[in-house]
Amino acid sequence: MTTATLLLFILASAVAIVTPGPTTLLALSNGSRHGVRAAGWGMAGAVLADLILVGAVASGLGVVLAASEVAFQLIKWVGAAYLAYLGWKMLRSDAALILPSAAPGPDRPVGLSLGLRSFMVALTNPKALLFMSAFLPQFIDPQAPLATQYAIVACVLATINILTMLVYAALGAQLVRAFQGSGLRWLNRVCGSLMIGLAGTLALYRRGAP
């Protein structure tokens, strides 16, 4: 992988990752409800899922899963159902009026719950698997050591993902401070509606769709 190829990959990945999606919406919601520090658990879960997907692509498993209609449909419907469930919970949530900075720090179980939630959302998104299976190999030089190149790709994706979700989490925390208690309810409703919308989009998604 040349320097020019790496820079192109960074630019293309940044554009794709910055666009609002399930994991960034979760980071926004986590930041508003629990604060940026607690939202870090969710970021870790999402990044771990992305690293697993990169590993699947590097090992060739991504191509196998992408070619399997049964696996594709299973992952798609599990992912859509989970997104809809999370969106419904956000809509039904009775938003607390305590700002994250004033609330007690999250305990370990809460943090692990946020991490697992983001991990499941990222891992059960077949569009992400198909995207990586088609996207990553374009920047890989088959004549150079593959393990090193995929390791670089994984580090780049992890870094951009963390920075992006950090921005979303900080934005969520700032919006709540700006709008006080009503801000949290507003964010819950917006994020919940968007999550349900993404669930519907995922359910209607077809292989080969743009």
Secondary structure, DSSP 4 states (H G I P E B T S, - for coil): --HHHHHHHHHHHHHHHHS--HHHHHHHHHHHHH-HHHHHHHHHHHHHHHHHHHHHHHHTHHHHHHH-HHHHHHHHHHHHHHHHHHHHHHHH----SS-TTTSPPP-HHHHHHHHHHHHHHHHT-HHHHHHHHHHGGGG--TTS-HHHHHHHHHHHHHHHHHHHHHHHHHHHHHHHHHHHHHHHHHHHHHHHHHHHHHHHHHHH--TT--
